[in-house]
Amino acid sequence: MVSACLLGANVNYCGGHNNHLPVHSLREKAILIPICPEQLGGLATPRPAAEINGGTGKDVWSGSARVLTVTGEDRTEAFKRGAREVWQLAKVLGAQAALLKARSPSCGHGEVYDGTFSGVKIDGDGITAAFLLGQSLPVFSEDELSLCEKWLSTGES
């Protein structure tokens, strides 16, 4: 599974994409299934920017953090619904791993923004990444493309 924005689909919050040409090379090694957890959760494109307030994706699942837009709207349930939908697709389609958009409140792996909309990053995963990891599905970001490629070749990161 791959964040659709990394493949050039106009699904990110501002209606654009995060096309990452090196990700396209994975087509030679695997079937790429484009997904956007935020759209799968029912959010429109474009949509207000959102960040995890009070922690990381893991904290959202434990109930101690929320996803808020830049205007203060709570989008937690939509983000959680999107993560669950991604997992359903992963199971149905037999996905072996996920390559997700770095630092996204949904997809971020290893690092997300801190909820202040100031560009400050903290260690942790986005909501979908945390959920997939909790289901034992390997997760990578485009910043970890070489690790993902190694995993595809050997099954080890």
Secondary structure, 3 states (H helix, E strand, C coil): CEEHHHHCCCCCCCCCCCCCHHHHHHHHCCCCCEECHHHHCCCCCCCCCEEEECCCHHHHHHCCCEEEECCCCECHHHHHHHHHHHHHHHHHHCCCCEEECCECCCCCCCEEECCCCCCCEEECCCHHHHHHHHCCCCEEEHHHHHHHHHHHHHCCC
